Amino acid sequence: MIDELFTRCSAQRQPDGAQDFNASRIYSLLTSPFTVWCDYHAPREQARSENNRYEQMRRQHDTKSRDEWITSVFSEISPVRESHGADAFRATLAAMREGVKAISRPCLWNLPKGMLGRAGLLIRVNEGQSVFGSYHYQLVFFKQALDLKEHYALQAAFINDILTGVQGYESPVIRVYLKSGERTVIQEHWKEKLENLLIKWRDIRDNKLQPETCRPPNAALPPWRQYANKIAADRKDLVMIPGLGWDIRAKLRAAGVLNLDDAANAGVEKLREAVGDPFAADIYGSALAYKHNKPVLRDKTHFPPRRASRNLYFDFETSDSLSSNQKPHTYLIGVWDKEAAKYFYFLTKGAEDEERVFREFIAWVGDPSKAVLYHWTEYEANQLRDIAAKYPALKDGIAGLLSACVDLKESVRKAFYIPCPGFSLKTVAPVYGFNWRQKDVGAMDAMVYYWDWLAGAGDEALQKVLLYNEDDCYSMLHVDMELEKTDPVKL
């Protein structure tokens, strides 16, 4: 029976990435279809791996958490130990034929329909008639999330469809375990959307459809992110305009405005006819910024921001719950002091040290009426509010810091159109000639180096953290000063 099932479900061939759809592609297809196009049609030499230690740790953590979760909820589990390919599928079929109570990490194929995937768990249900007898298997998903996201439901419906083809019985409900509790996915509710998604995939695979990229600097998912960023910039694609949704871009293209040059040449009135207010002025301002490669003045009342006798550019580094040895906490406060022309930092030696660091930072800033604390986005201000709630003794001192805070990002965004696709610091600062000195260290990497340092790795790991944070702080000053001396284009 196993041989017969294997032959039927495999179409007497191995899975082929060029023609088969794996459940793992659903997230890419929903969030970044250009990534899927790249998988099939982009030059392979343009792929750039972006794996880092944090991502490796996260995958290991998720796998361990899932396995512990499964064993805590279900008993008598038979794992499919084979990692992939025909052996894993045969092992899954054998366990189903044997009628085991639960099968973890099952591998499922329906290659006549070009479908395959792995699931979290199959559990035996002693009702219904499948090819195995008077029982069938029900699909159970485990996701480390609070909400049932669309791609989770579609992945579940997709794999359930494969399971139906294997066992000859459709279970109408899929169980999904989230951090917030158990949910259900009704197969019938997702069939039409799943079929439309697969049609889109086939069109991309066959190069009948080339989707637009996402907005740089994340124009596609790794390993195609850098390639897609360049494609979007070289084409002067409309995705280079900040805050513009796909529906507005579609209206612009329908009106013959296909790229940044077209938008700059169209003028506000034609853009207004195409998309209406308030989009027209923002599209035109952004397109002009690209055309002249310099800021376009939007509203002069927002820049420069307020100044004081002490102008401090500060940034927090925080750790999350991935480390088994540390609770989440703010582990580093970095500050670039403009008047002193120097970087200062306040570093914890673990979560239990967090209150001390904030106390020292409050004392170092001193009289908040004589200082401005510049940050980029509301993240730091929100963290300060959380700290005040967490350590009531610091409430008054934190209130003083908050009174001195200025969100530099908002000052820049409200004052200028900038020739870049977004207003993240990592996007804006390079426009004005600032680049981070460490190409291989980002916020997540810095967190791992901090954990290494706590574990005794030495000063080399700590220096990577400090250098990254110093660049974050100084980049704000650099953008601030460059924009203050610029002569912007007038609308």
Secondary structure by P-SEA (a helix, b strand, c coil): caaaaaaaaaccccccccccccccccccccccaaaaaaacccccccccccccaaaaaaaaaaaaaaaaaaaacccccccccccccaaaaaaaaaaaaaccccccbbbbbcccccccccccbbbbbcccccccccbbbbbbbbbccccccaaaaaaaaaaaaaaaaaccccccbbbbbccccbbbbcccccaaaaaaaaaaaaaaaaccbbbbbccccccccccaaaaaaaaaaaaccccccccccaaaaaaaaaaccccaaaaaaacaaaaaaacccaaaaaaaaaaaaaaccccccccccccccccccbbbbbbbbbbccccccccccccbbbbbbcccccccccccccccaaaaaaaaaaaaacccccbbbbbccaaaaaaaaaaaaacccaaaaaaaaaaaccaaaaaaaaccccccccccccccccccccccccccccaaaaaaaaaaaaacccaaaaaaaaaaaaaaaaaaaaaaaaaaacccccc
